[in-house]
Amino acid sequence: MKHTMLYAAAALSAFAPSAISAAEIHIEAKNPVVELSIVEMIESAPDTATFSTGVDTSAPTASAALRQNSAEVAKVIAQLRKLGIDAKDIQTSGVNLNAEYDYIQATQSNRFKGYRVSNQVQVKIRDIAKLGTIMDAVVTSGATNINGPSFSIDDDSNVKQSARTRALAKGKAQAESYAKANGYSSVRLLSVAEGISGRSPGPQPMMKTFDVTEQSAAVPIAPGQIGTSVVLSLQYEMVR
């Protein structure tokens, strides 16, 4: 039995657009081939949190609604900066202006009531211990909604490497098990393809319209753990 495995393909381009060449490397497999898909996930504590917050305002005219909203959002952003959040970690995610109507049941018609503006910002927190306090502070400064948080690892390269090492070891062990069950002594690695993904519990909805006169304590936060997965597609040749 003879198998031909495509190991790698690379396209090389010179300075001229027409000067393109391709190189392919093939590995000859004379024995049966084992193909495996290995998933290895490592759970670890997150060190970064992201949530969105913003302000909704209404006014009789579009310009008044926008001016009022802009002033309130500026207060929220100023509070975030005062709390030590870097400007690079505060990003506007959407500004919406819409006309509002009341439905009149008696006449089955809509009555214009004014304009509503919503301005949302995405905030990244690099010190999770302060997350609850920061959420409370933005509400006190004028935010009318909060959505999130979602958790992540800012630099997960070490976690990925650990998952990769485990996945390779697991794949080789499984391939050798198949080989020995079929009368072969070992295996030879032919190809590796990798996919990496992060998994977290997902954003925990916390949408609410707050009254800024409310006295609230720091929001309780439980970050839990998130999983980082490495998916390897492996091909081994059985050898004697």
C-alpha angles and dihedrals in degrees: 000000000000127000128185114209123197103225104177142346125198131183117209122196128194126205093276112074091226094052099087125142133177130211126199127192120201128193116207115225114195095178135053116296127224116212117197138177111206125190119193121179128188120195119212140160115275121237100190133057131190128197137163126229137167150143133272117199136174131204139161093255133039094236093050092048091050094047092048092047093048091053092050094046090049088058091051093050091046089053091051091051090047089054090058100261110149118237089240089062094055116075132169108237100182146348117200130185119188138165115243127217136186117220112230109210095195094057096024090229139118121251118205111240105173142273132307125205125194122189118184129189130193115224128196117203118200095185107058092187088070096046098098093047091049092051091051091048095053091052090050089051093055110281112145099194142029127194123187150331112222119182132219144157112256095210111020098163093113092049091050091050091052091049090047093052092049092047093052092049092048092048094051092048092052093046092050090050090055091046095051091046087059098046100267125123103214146346138248121216112238105172144355129201120181138203125181129197138169123222127195135168086263130237112321107222113240100163112156139142106236129206105225089215091064117108106227134175125227110292111257111240129195109185096182115179136304129210127232113199133198118197116198126190105202134185122196131181116220110236134187 
